[in-house]
């Protein structure tokens, strides 16, 4: 009888252990979630900067094309906050020029394909789209 | 016996309880700390994402404001907010929304080029703060390049060479004009940075043989020569005023000195050649290959190919085939170019097609001297055009061009009295609205329109002339 009474504490102990386990799991999950959120936030900001870098390359390509319609692209630019690469500009002369630009920031890359219907007298855009891989440029 | 044992462990139970409570307290504290840390990291991540998008919105806003005019982006630090009309405006030196303060710093690089720096910052904890910076650039590519009134062309300047160097063709890179010459040295360079006084430069450069045609793409100069063993040559013009003397690549067209024309169409370098019973008349090279001539395809036709242009997946040729003066070639598959039915369009008369310019939806075909020797096609649909318009030009039309608004076409003629003729392209009757001749009444050999500067470069056998439009704006704009 006394031996049985002395085992009552195990219920409490097991309960405490179970609660501890649940609490530990909860804490671990929250920590992991926090870490994942941090990574997501970090990636988001890198991704937005990579997109800005790709846009910068497109902006510069437009500027070059308007200064020199024979501009052929195929350039890499080092930017203050990453870099961008411009593939060879497609087309000839004033009509239907294609620009493919990728922006990079700490391993995150975004790609843009842009087609200009005309360069002069007004630069008119046929389309400006983000792509996973280039299809219009070599 | 059991009672004695229980009594002996009473002290230990208290100790155990104290220890257990202590351990549990430490566990609780650690858990609480870790919980707080996890919550803080999640909160930090949320702030950063919101900050990133706030900064991105500021850059987006700047681009939207740029659309209203490049001068609407003055240098300095600004806030970017939505105005009463729902469009982005610059306001104050920063703006705060949802506890995030965003500033946009604009700096001038050149008059048509600015850098953007968007910084988002937010409070963090009792005293701390977080921040994030996104950077980008904007350029003034939305500016409309004016086209003047070409019914009043004016001579800006000219460069005249003694003797008869026999200029054949012309290409432009920045402020350097490359002029092909029919015999050694084959190529002359002119500095046209001051258009009122073009001057020869890099006088030591020589191709060593005569040049029929020149073309430029990027930092490569292409020369079609009369060298029977290497008609086609590619030069490095990374420094436009100082081409590298040794060609990067050369290509021997089948036959001997058969090259006639050189032009770019889409992503192809199109070489036109003299008619031959067995050899091809049109060769298509990969324009993206800047280190070698990569032949993609070729085509055999019935006449010489004097000039070429393209619209979409159709190449239009000025040919010596009097049954198809306008050659029409499908180039959607460059490896297998195919002529349209009958090799092209048979225009009225039997004149040789000598020159062509394809701009926008129009193709202008210049022919040898004769009736209705200028033909204008609507090529907006690609493929074989129909119902062309005709114009009577003076002399053989050896070069054609048009400005991008589609208002005027320019004709370079082998006519001393009308070396340059300007035709109102937008008028269905294609009237001649102006002409130009040098005082020495020399015929023209080629022309080139520069859309960036709204200038026309006219070539005669021994001179380069630079013309500009009248001061009033184009009547078509």
Interface residues (C-beta under 8 A of the other chain):
Chain A: X2 X3 X6 X16 X20 X23 X24 X26 X27 X30 X31 X33 X34 X35 X37 X38 X40 X41 X42 X44 X45 X48 X49 X51 X52 X53 X55 X56 X59 X60 X62 X63 X66 X67 X68 X69 X70 X71 X72 X73 X74 X79 X80 X81 X88 X90 X91 X92 X93 X94 X95 X96 X118 X119 X120 X121 X122 X123 X138
Chain B: X2 X3 X6 X20 X24 X27 X31 X34 X35 X37 X38 X39 X40 X41 X42 X44 X45 X46 X48 X49 X51 X52 X53 X55 X56 X59 X112 X113 X115 X132 X133 X134 X135 X136 X137 X138 X139 X140 X141 X142 X143 X144 X145 X146 X147 X171 X172 X173 X174 X216 X217 X218 X219 X220 X264 X265 X266 X267 X287 X288 X290 X310 X311 X312 X358 X359 X360 X404 X405 X451 X452 X477
